[in-house]
Amino acid sequence: MCGIVACRGRVQAAEFLAGALSRLEYRGYDSAGIAVTGTGPEGLTVVRAVGRVASLQERLAVLPPPAGSCLGIGHTRWATHGSVSESNAHPHRDCSGAIAVVHNGIIDNADELVAELRGRGHLFTSDVDSEVVAHLVEEHFAGTGSLAAATLAATRRLRGTWALAVTAGNSRDVVLASHRSPLVVGSGPDGHVAASDVTALLGTVAAVSVLQDGDVVVLGDTVTWLDADGAEVPPRESVRLGWAADDVERGAYDDFMEKEIAEQPAVVGRLLERLLPEVADGRLWSRTGLAAPARLRFLACGSSRHAAEVVARTFGLLGGVPAEVVVASEHDELVAPGSQDGVLTVAISQSGETSDVLHALDAVRGPVLAITNRPHSSLARRSDAVLETGAGPEIGVAATKTFTAQVVAGAALAIAHAAATRSLSRRAVAQHGLQLGSLPGRLAAAHTTSFPVAVALAEELAGARSFFFVSRGAGLPYAAEGALKLKEITYRNAEVLPAGEFKHGPIALIEQGTPVLLLESGDPARLAGAAAELAARGARVIRVGSGRTDTFPVLSGPAPAWGPLESVVALQHLARCIAVALGRDADKPRNLAKSVTVL
């Protein structure tokens, strides 16, 4: 949610900032803006635009900032406070117009600070909480003359979460500050840069350092790190970037979602090359350093929660470990403090920055295992062990390859746990390993088979207003994931049900032509009975299974412990194709952002 970039060096600031923001657009695309050093009386040129970064770039083409400006900050917004408007777009300025601020996060005490500052004569021009930071910095800057000291003093007044980049017209610095919101900084041939996500900096720097809570960093002639008291401290450890600039290019595909669906066999293949050698002998589990748990509790949201359901079930089947999945945002309502003895908490998050997950961890006692695509994220730093999914950058807002990688990584860990604890025989472990190893080929076949079917079905189903996704047992999390994909990018309602539940009320919603996606899993006779009953009531039953007469014949062989993973490829394709038929933007659905970093 929202993206921050900053630069100080030898690059043309406006050009760099706009390009970097375009690579962060999946984090928010309600509005965008930049502030660069300029020639006006305030010493800053600020350009903002409602809509996507392309709108900002069009504005910059008409009103270009001064040539030669090499210092600036930028922001792309996903609205949480205040409407989508140019006045609410970042950067925000103080009363003089000489100080500019971009902010990610939520200032919980913004209302009381605004009242206090208005009482001292400050004039506010927006409805957003972020503007309060500019006015606080203004007051302290007037007294200290130091932008770093003023920013640090301002943060001491704040409650909530923030990642900040601050600059001033009469300063040659950019000041960064972080509290429970991500920021990274790096240096390259063209100077010093910072961003809220490393994808903005790919191709610019080879390594970054991650700000931690309370850090303040000054991008000046050099990069200076300060602690929460303003004392200079050594820089945080530098981490090499494992991704390349080409990884965030769309290539020949029509959209990133299409590309990322197609990448799943290769992503899983690379993941298994890394993990499989340590599965059969249990090393993948033992090298976590975690004791065998009495119980498992999974914390996740959205697609990651569906992956958690699969992984929890797999641990239970293979290792006999009782496991539950808790929606992270409901953790404080559902989990009593005294119910954590002997529990290993497994937190799953694509970004590793999901606020609901991080907030839930505040109440967790005992060890934490993270499953994430970002091994240097906030979640990873707060965990006792980390299992990296290695899916690479995912630009489409709707999760595809990261979901699949979470399932495969979790399943591999469950098999390794069963091997390490001898819950399964060597033969059984080997058999599960073979099934895991066959996944890249099975996913590739599902991709090839399901795409033309999805294209053909999309025109027929685009007019439907409501869908049902039905399965049993291990298939239900995949049905839920398919329904979520459809809701996210087509804006159509979709409900998930166990096959046996239709006759207990929901069948009243079936009308002539109502689409029902039926995922093969569990007792075939019971699924066949459900399909026949639904068809008799007029439903358009679309079967995802292994039979030659199935609409999507993408499954083959005996079902593994983790269920029909290949089915999700067909459902991803179908959701995307319907979205395209409806004229939706599959990569940037309305009201959504990729990384949910506010509560």
C-alpha positions, 0 to 999 in steps of 0.5 A, spaced: 500 500 500 503 506 497 510 506 494 515 511 496 522 513 492 527 518 493 534 520 490 540 524 491 546 524 487 547 524 479 541 522 476 536 526 473 531 526 479 524 527 476 526 522 470 528 517 476 523 518 480 517 517 475 520 511 473 521 508 480 514 509 481 512 506 475 515 499 478 511 501 485 505 502 482 502 495 484 502 498 491 497 503 490 495 507 484 490 512 486 495 518 485 502 520 484 507 525 485 514 528 486 518 533 489 525 535 486 529 541 488 527 547 484 528 554 482 522 557 485 522 561 492 521 555 496 526 551 492 522 545 491 518 543 485 512 539 486 508 535 481 502 531 483 496 527 479 490 523 480 490 516 477 496 512 475 503 514 474 502 515 467 498 521 469 504 524 473 508 522 467 504 526 462 504 532 467 511 532 467 512 532 460 507 539 460 510 542 466 517 539 467 521 540 473 528 544 472 533 541 468 539 538 472 535 537 479 538 531 482 535 530 489 527 529 490 522 524 493 516 521 490 510 517 492 504 513 489 498 513 493 493 508 495 487 512 499 486 510 506 485 517 509 481 522 505 478 521 498 482 520 491 484 528 489 490 532 487 490 535 494 490 529 497 496 526 493 503 526 496 508 530 497 505 534 502 508 541 504 508 545 510 505 552 510 511 555 507 512 550 501 519 549 502 518 542 506 516 536 502 514 529 505 511 523 503 509 518 508 506 510 508 502 508 514 497 511 518 498 516 523 493 514 529 494 521 533 493 525 527 486 529 529 489 531 535 496 533 532 492 537 527 488 541 532 494 543 536 497 545 529 491 549 527 491 552 534 498 555 532 496 558 526 498 552 521 494 551 515 492 545 512 490 543 505 488 536 505 484 531 508 490 526 509 493 524 516 500 525 512 500 532 512 501 533 519 508 531 518 510 536 514 508 541 519 511 538 525 518 538 521 516 545 519 516 547 526 522 543 529 526 545 522 525 553 524 528 551 531 534 547 529 536 548 522 537 541 521 532 537 517 534 530 520 533 533 527 527 536 525 524 529 522 527 526 528 523 530 533 517 530 529 517 522 529 517 523 537 510 526 536 507 521 532 503 514 534 502 509 529 506 507 523 510 510 518 515 510 513 517 517 511 522 521 506 523 528 507 526 534 503 527 541 503 528 547 498 534 550 502 537 543 504 541 538 500 539 532 503 533 527 503 531 524 510 528 517 511 525 515 517 521 508 519 517 505 524 513 499 522 513 500 515 518 498 510 524 502 507 530 500 504 536 504 502 542 503 497 548 506 493 550 506 486 554 509 480 549 515 480 548 516 487 544 514 493 537 512 493 531 509 497 524 506 496 519 502 500 520 496 496 526 493 492 523 493 486 523 500 485 531 500 485 532 494 480 537 496 475 539 502 479 543 498 485 546 491 487 544 491 494 540 495 499 540 496 507 533 495 510 531 500 515 529 498 522 524 501 527 527 508 529 532 508 524 533 515 521 537 515 515 540 522 511 542 521 504 547 527 503 554 527 500 554 520 504 549 516 507 549 517 514 545 512 519 542 515 526 539 512 532 532 514 535 536 519 539 540 522 533 546 519 534 550 517 528 551 509 528 554 504 523 549 502 517 545 496 517 548 490 514 547 490 506 543 485 502 545 483 495 538 483 491 537 477 488 532 479 482 534 483 476 530 489 472 528 484 467 524 480 472 519 486 473 518 487 465 512 484 462 515 482 456 511 479 450 505 478 455 498 482 455 499 483 462 503 481 468 498 476 471 498 472 464 506 472 465 506 470 472 501 464 471 505 462 466 511 462 470 508 457 475 512 451 473 518 454 472 518 457 479 516 451 482 521 447 479 527 452 481 524 452 488 524 444 488 531 444 486 533 448 492 528 444 497 527 437 495 535 435 496 533 436 504 526 433 504 527 426 504 532 426 510 528 431 514 534 436 513 529 442 511 526 441 517 532 440 522 535 446 519 530 451 522 532 449 529 525 449 531 523 443 536 518 439 533 511 442 535 505 439 539 501 444 535 501 448 529 497 455 528 498 458 522 497 466 521 495 469 514 490 473 510 487 473 503 491 468 498 496 466 503 490 464 508 488 459 503 495 456 502 495 456 510 489 451 509 493 447 505 499 447 508 496 446 515 492 440 512 498 437 510 502 437 516 496 434 520 496 428 515 503 427 514 506 428 521 500 428 525 500 435 528 494 438 530 494 445 526 489 451 525 489 457 521 487 463 524 485 469 520 491 474 522 486 480 523 482 476 528 488 473 532 486 478 538 479 476 538 480 468 537 486 466 540 487 466 548 493 468 551 493 462 555 492 457 549 500 458 546 503 453 550 507 448 545 505 452 539 509 453 533 506 459 529 507 459 522 506 466 519 505 466 511 505 473 507 508 474 500 511 481 502 513 479 509 510 486 510 502 485 511 500 489 517 495 484 520 500 479 520 505 483 524 500 486 528 498 479 530 505 477 532 505 482 537 501 477 541 505 471 540 509 467 545 513 462 543 517 460 536 515 463 529 516 460 522 515 465 516 514 463 509 515 469 505 517 471 498 521 476 502 527 473 506 529 480 509 522 483 510 519 485 517 516 478 518 523 475 516 526 479 521 521 478 527 521 470 526 525 465 529 526 461 522 524 463 515 522 459 509 523 463 502 519 461 497 523 464 491 517 466 487 521 472 484 517 479 484 510 479 483 507 485 480 500 483 478 495 485 484 492 478 484 497 473 487 498 467 482 505 464 483 506 466 490 500 462 492 503 456 488 510 457 491 507 458 498 503 451 498 509 447 495 514 450 500 509 448 505 508 441 503 516 440 502 517 442 509 511 438 512 514 432 508 521 434 511 518 434 518 515 427 517 521 425 515 525 428 521 520 426 526 519 419 523 512 420 523 512 416 516 516 411 513 522 412 508 518 409 503 512 414 504 517 420 505 520 418 498 513 417 495 511 424 497 517 427 495 516 423 488 509 427 487 512 433 489 517 433 484 512 431 479 509 438 480 512 442 475 510 438 469 503 437 472 503 445 472 505 446 465 500 441 463 495 444 466 497 451 464 497 448 456 490 445 457 486 450 461 488 456 457 484 455 451 478 452 455 478 459 459 478 463 453 472 460 450 468 460 457 470 467 458 465 470 453 459 465 455 460 467 463 462 474 462 455 476 463 454 472 470 453 476 476 454 471 481 459 464 481 459 458 486 466 454 487 465 447 490 469 442 492 470 437 498 476 436 503 483 438 500 480 441 494 476 447 498 482 451 499 483 451 492 476 453 490 476 459 495 483 461 492 479 461 485 473 465 488 478 470 491 481 471 484 474 472 480 472 477 486 479 481 485 479 482 478 472 481 475 468 484 481 463 479 480 460 475 487 463 468 488 461 464 494 465 457 496 461 451 499 463 444 501 459 440 496 454 437 501 452 444 504 448 446 497 442 442 499 442 446 506 440 453 504 444 455 498 441 451 493 435 456 493 440 461 489 441 457 483 438 459 477 438 457 470 445 458 468 448 460 474 456 458 474 458 453 479 465 451 478 466 444 481 473 442 483 474 434 483 477 432 490 474 426 495 469 421 494 467 422 486 460 419 487 458 424 492 461 430 487 457 426 482 451 427 486 452 434 487 453 436 480 447 432 478 443 435 483 445 442 481 444 441 474 437 439 475 436 446 478 439 449 472 446 450 474 452 451 469 456 446 472 464 447 470 468 441 472 475 441 474 478 434 474 481 428 471 476 425 467 476 426 459 469 429 459 471 434 465 471 442 462 478 443 465 481 436 465 487 438 468 488 433 474 492 426 473 494 420 478 492 419 485 491 426 489 497 428 493 496 430 501 496 437 499 490 436 494 489 438 487 494 444 486 493 444 478 486 446 479 488 453 481 491 454 474 485 453 471 481 458 476 487 463 475 486 463 467 478 463 468 478 469 472 483 473 468 480 471 461 473 473 464 476 480 467 479 481 460 472 480 456 469 485 461 475 490 460 478 490 467 485 491 468 487 484 471 494 487 474 490 493 477 483 491 480 479 497 483 480 499 490 486 493 491 493 494 493 499 488 493 502 489 499 497 491 505 501 495 510 496 498 514 491 495 519 
